[in-house]
Amino acid sequence: MSVKSDQPLRVLAIANQKGGVGKTTTAINLGTALAACGERVLLIDADPQGNCSTGLGITRMQRKTTLYDVLMGEKPVVDAAVRTELPGLDVIPADADLSGVEIELGQTARRSYRLRDALEPLRTSGEYSYVLIDCPPSLNVLTVNAMTAADAVFVPLQCEFFALEGLTQLMRTIERVRGSLNPKLEIQGVVLTMYDRRNSLSDQVARDVRQHFGDKVYDAVIPRNVRVSEAPSFGKPVLLYDLKCAGSQAYLRLAREVIVREKSRLAQAA
């Protein structure tokens, strides 16, 4: 029997409309690190490529029920969740069928609220303390569903030249969703990824982002790390692939920081 969470569920959309920023890697490894810290985590793969599912070792044979079935109203969330190798971490997988959701939903009523409605039972069940949604790197019905369902957006941002340009586009999307679908949507935080201490550009981008977003930027920084890149090919989060590597330790620091900030937010709201 699973232990119920005694804190309110926090739903985070992990999003950046620019590809190649470490979004899926962050979803997998932050989810794993939170679970390793004792949290109950549901990771939702909302990208038709299914990379998040693959990176957690979920085979095609195990994807009998996917996010597609949930969004189409054919299965509840609890029936779609698959247990992973790490206790405390479940995943709702994705496959190529998910790419047809936009066409199939068409102009269906509440099509932007499908995921929000599906997650509603989890708000009171105590089954999970965090839901992390790995969004596709584009603005479509899947991204809109994720942001409509979320309490906040968690932004991975690579330490490279075009980082801030992509962030501007994401901020416009968040404002649009906030204005029409989810007025309570906020920025949970920004995590700097692919940091290379040998590269002065990484330092410059980090300074610019911290100057722009202030304390919304996490202190933990995710470095460029070979072990992080290798882990998905073995179907493992980096914490299970090589716990001692720099990438694993960075994601553990990030998870602890997320937990501390969340406790502070709840205390201030009380």
Disulfide bonds with the S-S distance in Angstrom:
none
